[in-house]
Amino acid sequence: MNVLIIFAHPERHSLNGALLEVAVAELKGLGHDVQVSDLYAMQWKAAVDRADFPDLGPDERLKVASASSREFAADGLTDDVKAEQDKLHWADTVIFQFPLWWFAMPAILKGWVDRVYACGFAYGVGEHSDRRWGDRYGEGMMAGKRAMLIVTAGGWPEHYSERGINGQIDDLLFPINHGILFYPGFTVLPPFVAYRVDRLDDTRFRTVADELRERMRTLETTLPIPYRKQNGGEYQIPTMELKPGLETPGAVRFALHVAEPKLR
C-alpha cells in the first residue's frame, strides 16, 4: 500500500515529530511505501494568489475557481502544486497529521488544501443534473482511497466530549473529515486523537505510540465513518437536504450526515 502523510508542525523535534516517526516506522515495517510532505520543511506557500495561475493576464480579475479550473485543464498549475497532486494520485491512503490550533488545522495545512485541491482535480467534476450534483461526497477523484487524521490536542478528552466545553471532537473535525476528505471521494477513517499532549510523560507517550502503531496496522481493515453519499438517493437534488425520515433517531446537524454503521 502507498501511504502519503501530510505533516504540518513547525518542529520535527516535537511530540508530533515523534509520532510521525512512529507511524512511518510502523508502516514501513509492514511493507508499505511511505511519502511524507513536511509542509514547514518544504516552506510550503500557503496563500492562494495570482502567482498560482501563470496564464492569468495582468489586467484580468482573479476568480480563483475559474482560474484554477483553466490552469488544471491546461496542465499549467505551479510545479509545487502538481507535485502534491501526483502524490495524491500515487497514494492509496492519505493521512493528515497536525496539532489542533484554535479548533482547526494550522494555516499552512489549510493553505495546502486551498492550493492543491484545484477545480477539476478535487472539485467541480462530474455531471450536474436533476439526478446528480457532481462527483463529490463519496465520489470524485479520490474515490477508492482511504484517509484519516492524526491530531494532537492540549485539552483533556473530557473537554472534547459530548458535554465538554470545547465541543465534541467529532463536531470540531467534521469540516475536515466530511468537507475536505469525504467531499473529493475519500473513504474516511475515524481520527486518531492524542489528548493532554503538553503534559505527556514518557509512560503516557509509550501508550500513545502503541495505540498509533495499532492504527497503522489496521489502516486497511478499520471500518470507516459511515458518511452518507450525496448521490446515493438520500438527498434531495438540487437542495442537497437529507430526505425526511432517514435520520438516526435523535440526530441533528452534523450527525444527520452519518448513517447507522453497518455490521461486518
Summary of the structure (lengths in Angstrom):
residues: 264
radius of gyration: 19.2
end to end distance: 22.3
largest distance: 60.0
contacts: 761
relative contact order: 0.14
helix: 37%
strand: 16%
